[in-house]
């Protein structure tokens, strides 16, 4: 599918297009689009040895505006040959809107060694959902028709036994115009959709805004589609919630993610 990119370069900055527009505020970017940009920029930070993301924590402290110049400022907080810690700050002008801390670990195959503990990563939650080809695309059924749905294909998928539901997510468009989609963006874009997993939400009555994302990663996903399954818990006395999600692909589980939530009345 040919779509415009999420962001375009403007000198040393990035500008969000309509394809970043979120569902809660037409002037602010969807969190998944922002995380895709951070994943894109993370790959420009060198490592001493081959490494990949093990933990990704982001505080989304302010809405990220569309149409303004955004700077992503990386800082290596800890350098090493086994562990690297990178901070990524997203600024609009001089104001920080997002701060992410990423733990990268070195990669080294040990499968040929004897005496290893049994793996638990053979679980395949994606098999419990109807496939993406049979799932309901929010491009046709979303009440908001937010712009990010032009670039990120989000599909609500019931479980095959009717006991629950999950999401399928695919990044369709380039994160940065004129540049290929990077592997880390395909990983990070799914973290934000842990929000409200397992909930049948009427998006015209309440909004669930997640001010953070926390994910632990085993490996990179395989293929284009990511399955997201899990559960959400609410406490209406504090107007808060927490979602816990498992991210998987045809090869099994590759990450787990959680988000905090603010439960608010729909204001439109």
C-alpha positions, 0 to 999 in steps of 0.5 A, spaced: 500 500 500 502 506 498 501 512 503 505 518 505 510 517 510 509 519 518 514 524 518 518 528 513 525 531 514 526 538 515 534 539 516 536 536 522 529 536 524 522 531 523 515 534 521 509 530 523 504 529 517 497 528 517 499 520 517 501 521 525 494 524 527 492 521 533 485 519 535 484 523 541 486 530 539 487 532 531 493 536 532 497 531 536 500 525 534 499 518 535 503 514 540 505 509 536 507 514 530 512 517 535 515 510 538 516 508 530 520 515 529 524 513 536 525 506 533 528 509 527 533 514 530 535 509 535 538 505 529 543 511 528 546 510 534 552 506 534 554 500 538 561 497 540 558 490 538 552 487 535 546 489 540 539 490 539 533 492 544 532 489 550 528 494 554 524 500 551 521 505 556 518 512 554 514 517 558 509 521 553 509 527 558 506 532 552 502 531 546 507 531 540 504 536 535 503 535 528 506 540 523 512 543 527 519 541 527 521 536 532 528 534 534 530 527 537 536 528 541 540 521 543 545 521 548 549 514 550 548 514 558 552 507 558 557 504 553 559 497 553 560 491 549 555 487 553 550 493 555 548 500 552 543 505 555 541 510 550 536 516 552 532 519 546 529 526 547 524 528 543 523 536 543 519 541 540 522 547 540 526 547 547 520 543 550 521 536 551 515 532 549 517 525 550 523 522 553 525 514 552 530 510 555 533 504 551 537 498 554 540 494 548 544 488 550 549 484 546 547 478 541 550 472 541 547 465 539 548 459 545 543 454 542 548 449 540 550 449 548 548 443 552 544 444 559 540 450 557 534 451 561 527 450 557 525 455 553 518 458 554 518 462 547 514 457 543 508 459 545 504 462 539 498 467 542 497 469 534 494 462 533 488 464 537 486 470 533 483 470 527 488 472 521 489 479 519 485 478 513 479 476 516 480 481 522 476 488 522 480 494 519 479 500 523 480 504 517 473 502 515 470 502 522 474 507 526 469 513 529 474 518 529 478 516 522 484 518 525 490 520 520 495 515 523 490 509 520 493 511 513 500 509 515 499 504 520 494 498 519 490 496 525 485 491 526 481 488 531 481 481 531 476 476 535 479 470 538 477 463 534 474 460 540 470 467 541 473 468 548 476 474 547 480 479 542 486 482 540 489 486 535 493 485 528 498 491 527 502 493 521 506 499 519 504 500 512 508 507 510 515 509 511 517 512 518 521 518 514 519 520 507 524 517 502 527 512 507 526 504 508 522 502 514 527 500 519 527 494 523 527 497 530 521 501 528 517 495 526 518 493 533 517 499 537 510 501 533 507 495 536 508 497 543 503 503 544 497 498 542 498 495 548 493 500 550 486 498 551 488 491 549 482 486 551 477 492 552 471 493 547 471 500 548 466 505 545 471 510 543 465 516 543 464 516 550 471 515 554 478 516 552 484 512 554 490 516 554 497 512 556 502 517 558 507 511 558 510 505 555 514 499 558 516 494 553 521 488 554 524 485 548 526 478 546 528 478 539 526 482 533 519 480 530 518 476 524 514 478 518 510 485 517 504 483 522 504 483 529 499 480 534 497 484 540 494 480 546 493 481 553 488 484 558 486 491 561 484 493 568 481 499 571 479 502 577 474 508 576 475 511 583 482 513 581 480 514 573 486 510 572 488 503 568 493 498 566 494 494 560 499 488 559 500 485 553 504 480 549 506 481 542 507 475 538 508 473 530 508 466 527 514 464 531 511 466 537 512 471 543 517 476 542 516 482 547 511 484 552 509 491 554 505 495 559 502 502 559 498 506 564 492 509 562 488 516 564 481 514 563 477 521 561 470 523 558 470 523 550 470 531 549 468 532 542 
